Amino acid sequence: MKKSLLALAFTSASIIGAPVLAQDSTSTTSAAPAGGNYLPSQPVGSGNWFIGANVGRTNGGDNGGFGSGNGSGFNFFKGEKGRRTGYGVLGGYRWKAGQDLGLGLEAGYADLGNYRVKNVFNSQDVNQRSTTNALRGWLLGVNGRINLLPQWYISAHGGYFRANDNGNNYNNSIGQDLGLTSGGRPGRGSWYGGVGTGWDITEQVSLGVNYDYFHANAGKIKNTATGEVTQGLKRSTGIVSLSGEYRF
């Protein structure tokens, strides 16, 4: 009798415990739960395609800085040292790598000054590249976001930058007088990097402010008499901009 009761108790416990064990097994093999500060409704391991754009003002110099060189103080809107209006577009895919972290790949295009604000108010036909051929080019890289709060994020990105070569001409206006030639292999392949911060208005839309630096050289200069080759002018450019992103 006792043996029968023990067998019955063991069988009942097994039947009751089976669904619990099955539930635990399912939970351990399913995807990580949603939550965290980065896209809280999505589980870790999921991802999103995104597109983004930015517009802002460049430093116009060759060192990426934004200070004034004449001691008159900084004026973001004044075109000191060739400061201009630049823009960029980006697209890519970003994964939720942690509860507060997103990591992804990106590709896009940046133009650091061929567009000028004053041309918007000019009723005459204008040539956006009439003054100088500002730095511009294609880019391919990686990006990351950390959400310190459910809506506030800090971002960073960087990678390969394929700069324009301006027709391989940079110094020919004076080169003819000085016995120098420019062009040839301009060293167009270089790098870019930037940081930013902003606010996720929704889980699909965010707005922010960024600083980006695009490194590029203007090729090489050759002395036709001696054959000596030196690096040309740096065209590296920095830009402070407002940015927006849409995730889908």
CORDAPE-V606693 format. One record per pair of residues at least 12 apart in sequence whose ideal C-beta (glycine too) atoms are under 10 Angstrom apart, sorted by the first residue. I is the first residue (numbers start at 1). J is the second residue. If there is no record, write none. Layout:
i-><I	I>
j-><J	J>
This chain:
i-><30	31	31	31	31	32	32	32	32	32	32	33	34	34	34	35	35	36	36	36	36	36	36	36	37	37	37	37	37	37	37	37	37	37	37	37	37	37	38	38	38	38	38	38	38	38	38	38	38	38	38	38	38	38	39	39	39	39	39	39	39	39	39	39	39	39	40	40	40	40	40	40	40	40	41	42	42	42	42	42	43	43	44	44	44	44	44	44	45	45	45	45	46	46	47	47	47	47	47	47	47	47	47	48	48	48	48	48	48	48	48	48	48	48	48	49	49	49	49	49	49	49	49	50	50	50	50	50	50	50	50	50	50	50	50	50	50	50	51	51	51	51	51	51	51	51	51	51	52	52	52	52	52	52	52	52	52	52	52	52	52	52	52	52	53	53	53	53	53	53	53	53	53	53	53	53	54	54	54	54	54	54	54	54	54	54	54	54	54	54	54	54	54	54	54	54	55	55	55	55	55	55	55	55	55	55	55	55	56	56	56	56	56	56	56	56	56	56	56	56	56	56	56	56	56	57	57	57	57	57	57	57	57	57	57	57	57	57	57	58	58	58	58	58	58	58	58	58	58	58	58	58	58	58	58	58	58	58	59	59	59	59	59	59	59	59	59	59	59	59	59	59	60	60	60	60	60	60	60	60	60	60	60	60	60	60	60	61	61	61	61	61	61	61	61	61	62	62	62	62	62	62	62	62	62	62	63	63	63	63	63	63	64	64	64	64	64	64	64	64	64	64	65	65	65	66	66	66	66	66	66	66	67	67	68	68	68	69	76	77	79	79	79	79	82	82	82	82	82	83	83	84	84	84	84	84	84	84	84	84	84	84	84	85	85	85	85	85	85	85	85	85	85	85	85	85	86	86	86	86	86	86	86	86	86	86	86	86	86	86	86	86	87	87	87	87	87	87	87	87	87	87	88	88	88	88	88	88	88	88	88	88	88	88	88	88	88	89	89	89	89	89	90	90	90	90	90	90	90	90	90	90	90	91	91	91	91	91	91	92	92	92	92	92	92	92	92	92	92	93	93	93	93	94	94	94	94	94	94	94	96	97	97	98	98	99	100	100	100	100	100	100	100	101	101	101	101	102	102	102	102	102	102	102	102	103	103	103	103	103	104	104	104	104	104	104	105	105	105	105	105	105	106	106	106	106	106	106	106	106	107	107	107	107	107	107	108	108	108	108	108	108	108	109	109	109	109	109	110	110	110	110	110	110	110	110	110	110	110	110	110	111	111	111	111	111	111	111	112	112	112	112	112	112	112	112	112	112	112	112	112	112	113	113	113	113	113	113	113	113	113	113	114	114	114	114	114	114	114	114	114	114	114	115	115	115	115	116	116	116	116	116	129	132	132	133	133	133	133	133	133	133	134	134	134	134	135	135	135	135	135	135	135	135	135	135	135	135	135	136	136	136	136	136	136	136	136	137	137	137	137	137	137	137	137	137	137	137	137	138	138	138	138	138	138	139	139	139	139	139	139	139	139	139	139	139	139	140	140	140	140	140	141	141	141	141	141	141	141	141	141	142	142	142	142	143	143	143	143	143	143	143	144	144	144	145	145	145	145	145	145	145	145	147	148	149	149	150	150	151	151	151	151	151	151	151	152	152	152	152	152	153	153	153	153	153	153	153	154	154	154	154	154	155	155	155	155	155	155	155	155	155	155	156	156	156	156	156	157	157	157	157	157	157	157	158	158	158	158	158	158	158	159	159	159	160	160	160	160	161	161	161	161	161	161	161	161	161	161	161	162	162	162	162	162	163	163	163	163	163	163	163	163	163	163	163	163	163	163	164	164	164	164	165	165	165	165	165	165	165	165	166	166	166	166	166	166	166	167	167	168	168	168	168	168	168	168	168	169	169	169	169	169	169	170	170	170	170	170	170	170	170	170	170	170	171	171	171	171	171	171	175	175	175	175	178	178	178	178	179	179	179	179	179	180	180	180	180	180	180	180	180	181	181	181	181	181	181	182	182	182	182	182	182	182	183	183	183	183	183	184	184	184	184	184	185	185	186	186	186	186	186	186	186	187	187	187	187	187	187	187	188	188	188	189	189	190	190	190	190	190	190	191	191	191	191	191	192	192	192	192	192	192	192	193	193	193	193	193	194	194	194	194	194	194	194	194	194	194	195	195	195	195	195	196	196	196	196	196	196	196	196	196	197	197	197	198	198	198	198	198	200	200	201	202	202	203	204	204	204	204	205	205	205	205	206	206	206	206	206	207	207	207	207	208	208	208	208	208	209	209	209	209	210	210	210	210	210	211	211	211	211	212	212	212	212	212	212	213	213	213	213	214	214	214	214	214	215	215	215	215	215	216	216	216	216	217	217	217	217	217	217	218	218	218	218	218	218	219	219	219	219	220	221>
j-><43	43	44	45	46	44	45	46	96	98	99	99	46	96	99	99	100	96	98	99	100	101	147	150	98	99	100	101	145	146	147	148	149	150	151	152	153	200	94	96	97	98	99	100	101	102	145	146	147	148	150	153	200	203	94	96	99	100	102	145	147	150	200	203	204	247	96	99	100	147	150	151	200	203	203	95	96	102	203	247	96	99	95	96	97	98	99	101	95	96	97	98	95	96	93	94	95	96	97	102	103	104	247	92	93	94	95	96	102	104	203	204	246	247	248	91	92	93	94	104	246	247	248	90	91	92	93	94	102	104	106	143	204	206	245	246	247	248	89	90	91	92	108	244	245	246	247	248	88	89	90	91	92	106	108	143	206	208	210	243	244	245	246	247	87	88	89	90	91	108	241	242	243	244	245	246	86	87	88	89	90	108	110	194	196	208	209	210	212	239	240	241	242	243	244	245	85	86	87	88	111	115	117	239	241	242	243	244	76	84	85	86	87	88	112	209	210	211	212	238	239	240	241	242	243	76	77	78	79	83	84	85	86	113	117	238	239	240	241	79	81	82	83	84	85	86	111	112	113	134	135	212	214	237	238	239	240	241	80	81	82	83	84	86	112	113	213	236	237	238	239	240	79	80	81	82	83	84	86	112	113	132	134	135	237	238	239	80	81	82	83	234	235	236	237	238	81	82	216	217	218	233	234	235	236	237	81	213	234	236	237	238	211	212	213	214	215	234	236	237	238	239	81	213	238	80	81	83	211	238	239	240	80	81	80	81	83	81	240	117	113	116	117	118	113	131	132	134	237	113	239	111	112	113	114	115	116	117	131	132	134	237	239	111	112	113	114	115	116	117	118	119	120	134	239	241	110	111	112	113	114	115	134	135	136	212	214	237	238	239	240	241	109	110	111	112	113	114	115	136	239	241	108	109	110	111	112	136	139	192	194	210	212	214	239	241	243	107	108	109	110	111	106	107	108	109	110	139	141	143	157	243	245	105	106	107	108	109	245	104	105	106	107	108	140	141	142	143	157	105	106	143	247	106	142	143	144	145	245	247	145	144	145	146	147	147	145	146	147	148	149	150	153	144	145	146	147	143	144	145	146	147	153	155	247	142	143	144	145	146	141	142	143	144	145	157	140	141	142	143	157	159	139	140	141	142	143	157	158	159	138	139	140	141	159	160	138	139	140	141	157	159	192	136	137	138	139	162	135	136	137	138	139	161	163	192	212	214	237	239	241	128	134	135	136	137	164	239	134	135	136	137	163	164	212	214	216	235	236	237	238	239	128	129	131	132	133	134	135	136	237	239	127	128	129	130	131	132	133	134	135	136	164	128	129	134	136	128	129	130	131	134	166	166	235	164	165	166	167	169	170	235	164	166	235	237	161	163	164	166	214	215	216	218	234	235	236	237	239	162	163	164	166	214	216	235	237	160	161	162	163	164	165	188	189	190	192	214	216	160	161	162	163	164	188	157	158	159	160	161	162	163	190	191	192	212	214	159	160	161	162	192	157	158	159	160	161	191	192	193	194	156	157	158	159	155	156	157	158	159	194	196	156	157	158	157	196	197	198	200	206	208	245	200	197	199	200	200	203	198	199	200	201	202	203	206	197	198	199	200	208	196	197	198	199	200	206	208	195	196	197	198	208	194	195	196	197	198	206	208	210	243	245	193	194	195	196	210	192	193	194	195	196	210	212	191	192	193	194	195	212	213	191	192	193	189	190	191	192	188	189	190	191	192	193	213	214	215	216	236	188	189	190	192	216	186	187	188	189	190	192	214	215	216	217	218	235	236	237	186	188	216	235	183	185	186	187	188	216	218	219	182	183	186	188	218	219	235	183	186	182	183	184	185	186	188	218	219	181	182	183	186	218	219	182	183	186	217	218	219	220	221	232	233	235	183	218	219	221	232	233	221	222	223	224	221	223	224	225	222	223	224	225	226	221	222	223	224	225	228	230	232	220	221	222	223	224	229	218	219	220	221	222	232	233	219	220	221	222	232	219	220	221	222	229	219	220	216	217	218	219	220	232	235	216	217	218	219	220	231	232	216	217	219	216	217	214	215	216	217	235	236	213	214	215	216	236	212	213	214	215	216	236	237	211	212	213	214	215	210	211	212	213	214	238	239	240	241	243	209	210	211	212	213	208	209	210	211	212	240	241	242	243	209	210	211	210	242	243	244	245	245	247	244	246	247	247	245	246	247	248	244	245	246	247	243	244	245	246	247	242	243	244	245	241	242	243	244	245	240	241	242	243	239	240	241	242	243	238	239	240	241	237	238	239	240	241	243	236	237	238	239	235	236	237	238	239	234	235	236	237	238	234	235	236	237	231	232	233	234	235	236	231	232	233	234	235	236	231	232	233	235	232	233>
